[in-house]
Amino acid sequence: MHDDRDLVEARLKRVLDERIRPAVYPESVPLDVAVWHAPGEPVPVAEGLSAAPAPIAVGDQWGAPWGTSWFTVTGTVPAAWAGRSVEAILDLGFDENMPGFQCEGLVYRPDGTPVKGLNPRNQWIRVGAPVEGGEEVRLHIEAASNPVILDYHPFLPTTLGDKETAGSAPQYRLARMDLAVFDETVWQLVIDLEVLGELMRELPVDGARRWEILRAVEKALDAVDLQDVNGTAAAARERLAGVLSTPAQPSAHRISAVGHAHIDSAWLWPLRETVRKVARTTSNMTALLEDEPDFVFAMSQAQQWAWVKEHRSEVWAKVTKAVAAGRFVPTGGMWVESDTNMPGSEAMARQFVHGKRFFLDEFGIENDEVWLPDTFGFAAGLPQIIKAAGSKRLLTQKISWSQTNKFPHHTFLWEGIDGTRIFTHFPPVDTYNCSMKGSEIAHAARNFKDKGVARHSLAPTGWGDGGGGTTREMVAKAARMRDLEGSATVTWETPAEFFAKAEAEYPNPPVWVGELYLELHRATLTSQAKTKQGNRRSESLLREAELWAATAAVRAGHPYPHERLDRIWKTVLLHQFHDILPGSSIAWVHREAEKTYAAVAEELSGLIDAAQRALAGDAAAGTRLVFNAAPHTRRGVLAGGASAVPAEGATGLRPRDGGGYLLENGLLRVEIDEHGLVRSVYDPAAGRETVAPGQAANLLQIHPDFPNMWDAWDVDEFYRNTVTDLVAADEVAPGAEPGSVRVVRSFGRSKVTQVLTLPPGAKRLDIRTEVDWHETEKFLKLAFPLDVHAERYASESQYGHAYRATHTNTSWEAAKFEACNHRFVHLEEPGWGVALVNDSTYGHDVTRTVRAADSGTTTTLRVSLLRAPRFPDPETDQGVHRFHHALVPGATIGDAVREGYFVNLPERALPGDAEVAPLVTIDNEAVVVTAVKLADDESGDVIVRFHEAHGGRARATLTAGFPITGVAATDLLERPIADRPHEGGAVSLSLRPFELVTLRLSR
């Protein structure tokens, strides 16, 4: 037989595009359209419905950037259409290739009842099936004219990302507003042909099944009268029935389809628009659930559920009804789908506390699954947090984006830094926006790496990023692939149902140990520095506010601000979303974030001040108390306590031969040259020099930074090929603070002012850096070449630290050329190490070279300070920024932990005479307290959370500084797991490396 595949396939494409798809709506009449453009921000639904609209015609332009227009469409169903299905086709000017990324709408009836959302792949509203004829149709559309930020030529700088700079030019042109007859037979024929055509192209050419489908498709096309598609569609479908009914092979891959709409809580749109995106999508999905009995939809991010409840009560009613039926499924158990690299220990825990508690309170549902399809890598401390929250499974897709190495598993156990293992699945479909295309289903089956021992995978199905969700076409395609020869089988299931099957069939999956590093989007550790600083500062202030409020409540009966802390935590957690904290959102998002963080800081500072004043005693006594919120004793003040602090000695400052200055405090001797570079940091106790021979620390370096794509997200390795050392100094002089040196540099259009201080009695060099940054597409680093031979180094992560190699033996190690740390990075030879601690930076790199002169190893640690990408915010990071770093020579890992907390939790001084005893003390510095608070249930019980922080076994005694009646170990949600024995308020502890413990102390 001659090979006519190309001929038939080309015929199929043209006939579908030009004849069959247009015949889905064979008759139509125009609707009358009027519009009212809301001034400013979106208005309540009642106001939009009652506004007086003006006429507008199809073809007219509408919609200023970020505007809201209320369309009213009216018409009458023709009497001749009686007995037929009729739909309204409402095309606001959509580009079908951009679902979620352009204009959208939510349709209402005149009484304010939401019908469903409109987006580029979902433009229909059912009027009647069948109609009687003569029905009056009146619908209202709340249309958002969101501009297209990520266009066909992506990553071009645009001012459309902020309402203040976007202008007022109309973005869209009204395309179609009709009533139309819906021919379901033709629509079903379209789905038949799409499924078979897509499957056919994925099958081997030398297999019989491909040719069987080809011949059936050819016969179906022969049956179609191109001048009477509607009259011949049924006959065409009959010729396809045989190939559509042939069952799948018993060995076929099995896909659990989960209805899904990945909605970024902010990204190329502001937070307020996400509130409406969620309302549109949930309206769509509840409507689809009513039409499709097999369909199941899952939605994560408790914050998005809370938005629907707060802002769209009429939509919430539909959602709660669908949840009760078990088909609209809460999943994930986190407040938002957050970044997991940068949030601190407590913040990561609170993502689960607030997320899981919302679903428990609203629905009595507890999720076992963590749902993070799009997060940019996963910190090694996360498995323990998942387990401590009462969850046990993780789903993500993003690791498939890695550019260098292909991850070896799709289903596996992920082991964290403490040894906790979590059952984890990476969907081999390699998208969280599966649309049930044959190519996607075939890719999932071929790509699945666990063949032979497992056969189940999950496919998150529906338009996402900007929302929209699953369509009726996707559901129809899935129905045909439920049991179809040549295809993987597709079944709608909940995440829990999938995981139960996957665990049952794969009882001993492989294990991956350590972080799940994404070999992409590394620059998200640095972009939008003020957002990152706002997050770190908020985390620290929340720790202080809870600690001092709890102490004041127990010691002085001061009211504990439960509701305010709950609200503030949720605000901070929201801003840890994986496009806000990483700095990859539009300007509007980060402009608002800066204001929000300022308001959070002001409110928390007020709570801290009120609690401390309630504790301080007589403010007129003439003495000052120092409050220490860090988890270690500082200058004699116990962790979590307050007392007077005696005066300390001074640091010596004198000129250095050849220019510059010498700083000395008895613990360190620091040489700063005439250029403000640190030439020596000598540790006299160890007899060790910190700075590598012939090198200079505190060296600012600048690189060109123009990645191949994903500007705010990516830094490509070739950036290192070109570097400029910023050596020239405008000024090197003694600083205003005793024992400090001030250094000023100018470069490009920017200026850096640094103050280097050797504090009295402290074995660390403080470096405070102010950058007035006005560069474009540049990357600013701060380098410390260290005389340390180390094959690995430690970076703080949640509830511990993780190790990374300093070498590049393998492609896996080489790919980690930019990585994340929290408060410290630590390098060590046996017996002597160096730490660099920070107050707000996350990105860093570590490289090593061997010196020709002495064969010694120079290990260079560089912290990432600032970038200047132009997409999606063309003004990223422009302006003044302030950073605090401290170099700690001779540091053990314990010193790194302690100094990291000291930099992030500075002392607070207040007039008073009442020494404040800590609520709890722990007699081993390796056991670090991360939270002291009152229980969320307002019982008055004290919650203490702590972990082993040095990476070893630890024995300790926790002692309560107040009378207690009982002690219970709890999960993160403060639910008792087991009673713990205590004697006189003392609890004996024995912790494994990095073990996390939460205790509830009953008063």
Salt bridges, closest charged atoms under 4 A:
ASP3 OD1 - ARG5 NE 3.08
ASP4 OD1 - ARG215 NH2 2.78
GLU9 OE2 - ARG210 NH2 3.05
ASP17 OD2 - LYS13 NZ 2.96
ASP17 OD1 - ARG21 NH1 2.42
GLU18 OE2 - ARG14 NE 3.04
GLU27 OE2 - ARG84 NH1 2.64
GLU41 OE2 - LYS163 NZ 2.71
GLU41 OE1 - ARG272 NE 2.77
GLU87 OE2 - ARG472 NH1 2.89
GLU104 OE2 - LYS277 NZ 2.44
GLU104 OE1 - ARG280 NH1 2.69
GLU142 OE2 - ARG276 NH1 3.08
GLU142 OE1 - ARG312 NH2 2.84
ASP162 OD1 - ARG591 NH2 2.64
GLU164 OE2 - ARG591 NH1 3.28
ASP178 OD2 - ARG176 NE 2.77
ASP192 OD2 - ARG237 NE 2.66
ASP192 OD1 - ARG480 NE 2.56
GLU194 OE2 - ARG21 NH2 2.74
GLU194 OE1 - LYS477 NZ 3.56
GLU198 OE2 - LYS477 NZ 2.98
GLU202 OE1 - ARG446 NH2 3.11
GLU212 OE1 - ARG209 NH1 3.91
GLU218 OE1 - ARG215 NH1 2.94
ASP222 OD1 - ARG11 NH2 2.93
ASP264 OD1 - HIS262 NE2 3.00
ASP264 OD1 - HIS578 NE2 3.02
GLU273 OE1 - ARG272 NH1 2.62
GLU273 OE1 - ARG276 NH2 2.88
GLU273 OE2 - ARG280 NH2 2.54
ASP291 OD2 - ARG126 NH1 3.18
GLU310 OE1 - HIS311 NE2 3.69
GLU337 OE1 - HIS262 ND1 3.30
GLU346 OE1 - ARG350 NE 2.91
GLU346 OE2 - ARG945 NE 2.73
GLU362 OE2 - LYS309 NZ 2.54
GLU366 OE2 - LYS356 NZ 2.89
GLU366 OE2 - ARG975 NH2 2.78
GLU369 OE2 - ARG393 NH1 2.85
ASP374 OD2 - HIS262 NE2 3.35
ASP374 OD1 - LYS398 NZ 2.54
ASP374 OD2 - HIS578 NE2 3.06
GLU415 OE1 - ARG421 NE 2.81
ASP418 OD2 - ARG992 NH2 2.86
ASP430 OD2 - HIS443 NE2 2.93
GLU473 OE2 - ARG472 NE 3.78
GLU485 OE1 - ARG209 NH1 3.84
GLU493 OE2 - LYS501 NZ 2.36
GLU503 OE1 - ARG393 NH2 2.61
GLU505 OE1 - HIS456 ND1 2.85
GLU515 OE2 - ARG804 NE 2.79
GLU515 OE2 - LYS816 NZ 3.40
GLU544 OE1 - ARG908 NE 2.66
GLU546 OE2 - ARG350 NH1 2.80
ASP566 OD1 - HIS354 ND1 3.42
ASP566 OD2 - LYS570 NZ 3.03
ASP579 OD2 - HIS578 NE2 3.98
GLU594 OE2 - LYS530 NZ 3.85
GLU603 OE2 - ARG564 NE 2.94
GLU603 OE2 - ARG567 NH2 2.64
ASP609 OD2 - ARG613 NE 2.84
GLU648 OE1 - ARG635 NH1 3.90
GLU664 OE1 - ARG654 NH1 3.56
GLU671 OE1 - ARG656 NE 3.07
ASP673 OD2 - ARG679 NE 2.80
GLU674 OE1 - ARG656 NH1 3.88
GLU674 OE2 - HIS675 NE2 3.59
ASP683 OD1 - LYS763 NZ 3.09
ASP705 OD2 - ARG867 NE 2.74
ASP714 OD1 - HIS521 ND1 2.79
GLU731 OE1 - ARG742 NH1 2.88
ASP766 OD1 - ARG764 NE 2.95
ASP766 OD1 - HIS884 NE2 3.20
GLU770 OE1 - ARG882 NE 2.96
ASP772 OD1 - HIS774 NE2 2.72
ASP787 OD1 - ARG851 NH2 3.05
GLU796 OE1 - ARG823 NE 3.08
GLU813 OE1 - HIS807 ND1 3.37
GLU818 OE1 - LYS781 NZ 2.66
GLU829 OE1 - ARG688 NH1 3.17
ASP845 OD1 - ARG720 NH2 3.64
ASP845 OD2 - LYS781 NZ 2.60
ASP845 OD2 - ARG862 NE 3.15
ASP854 OD1 - ARG851 NE 2.96
ASP895 OD1 - ARG898 NH1 2.99
GLU899 OE1 - ARG764 NH1 3.22
GLU899 OE2 - ARG898 NH2 3.54
GLU907 OE2 - ARG634 NE 3.82
GLU907 OE1 - ARG635 NH2 2.66
GLU925 OE1 - ARG898 NH1 3.94
ASP936 OD2 - ARG357 NH1 2.63
ASP936 OD1 - LYS933 NZ 2.77
ASP937 OD2 - ARG1000 NH2 2.36
ASP941 OD2 - ARG1000 NE 2.86
ASP971 OD2 - ARG975 NE 2.81
GLU974 OE2 - LYS933 NZ 2.65
GLU995 OE2 - ARG992 NH1 3.50
